[in-house]
Amino acid sequence: MTFDLTEEQVAVRDAARDFAINHLLPTVIERDSKGIFPYEQVKSMGELGFMGMMVGPEFQGGGMDTLCYVLAIEEISKVDASAGVIMSVNNSLVCWGLETYGTVEQKEKYLTKLANGQLLGAFCLSEPEAGSDATSQKTTAREEGDFYVINGTKNWITNGGTADVYLVIAQTDASKGHKGISAFILEKGTPGFEVGKKEDKLGIRSSDTHSLMFTEVRVPKENRIGEAGFGFKFAMETLNGGRIGIAAQALGIAGGAYELAVAYSKERKAFGKPICEHQAIQFKLADMLTSIEAARLLVMKAAWLKDQGKDYSDAGAMAKLYASQVAMDVTIEAVQVHGGYGYVKEYHVERMMRDAKITQIYEGTSEIQKIVISRSLLSKLN
Ligand code: CAA
């Protein structure tokens, strides 16, 4: 067992760190405050190869391992968790799903441009009445000649207003329950496809979250991903990897808040000395770092299992469950270390505290991760 990073992993981590500091940090407070999507930065992330990191070079991706990917998401999210989720959705949910289950034609038409950053993707599973209970899909896709005709509504879709390509999960045969759900590739601008209201969110405000409406939207049959009825399995398999990306995002949020808390504690003086010399602060920093390191091990293990071709669904769920709790705990403590300064936007940690919360909710709430973990452990007991 080794904890050393390869030269490539170090180079990717450092490139992501430089990009975050030079291109995300200068505008992060304003974008959060006004809810501005980082168009320019996402374009640059595509040019730098951050949008399709694990996609094979034959489809214009970076051909990198999952460890490289989580290191990059962590560094980006240390500075800007909104950029982190935009990247995570495109890489883990959209590119991975298409590369793993798409046809050659689908890969050539869509994946190449999603991987090189020319196009942006969104993953559309959640509905007004199907969040955690994802099998309760109400969106329908009925067959009509060479097309499927989609009707319904999706909610809380990351990249919802900015994406070019949408992977849409819909019910094709309600009588078959989750085995009657299918997945489709839908292009922006298809008649009947409407982007609904933009959510005014607590955190990750620079990412773009929308509801989507489909009224008699015609999708060619060649845009179905996998067989009819494979859509729920497709969504679950895709989310297994997505959760590693969100765990890395949570790790980054925690790491960013920790680094700011350390720096502030060395500068700020109280009772005649820097506050880092007070045990009250030292203990907080020690707890923060210990929990971040523990989360990092879970995230790295999940990424490593995926790279080894081993089962990673439990490991990804554990990584997300734990890292998202660490993100919440560490950011709250980082605000506390900053005192009154921590409560104002200029010092970044209040944003990180707001951003942390969503990592316990999207791509499966913490409660869903516990369901995934407990079902798996019980099945192994039998
Ligand atoms: N991996 C692979 N397959 C899985 C799976 C997993 N993690 N979890 C379930 N499945 C399969 C099961 O094996 C089963 O298939 P078979 O019938 O062939 O055996 C099928 O899916 C149905 O599973 P269950 O009977 O367990 O279904 P359930 O309804 O009891 O529970 C659930 C499933 C795990 C709770 C699931 O609904 C779930 O994960 N819910 C959370 C959904 C979620 O994460 N949504 C996030 C939205 S996307 C998002 O946030 C993206 C974004 O924009 C940031």
Boltz pocket constraint, residues with backbone or C-beta under 6 A from the ligand:
constraints:
  - pocket:
      binder: B
      contacts: [[A, 85], [A, 89], [A, 123], [A, 125], [A, 126], [A, 131], [A, 132], [A, 133], [A, 134], [A, 135], [A, 156], [A, 157], [A, 158], [A, 178], [A, 232], [A, 233], [A, 236], [A, 237], [A, 239], [A, 240], [A, 313], [A, 361], [A, 362], [A, 363], [A, 364], [A, 365], [A, 368], [A, 371], [A, 372]]
      max_distance: 6.0
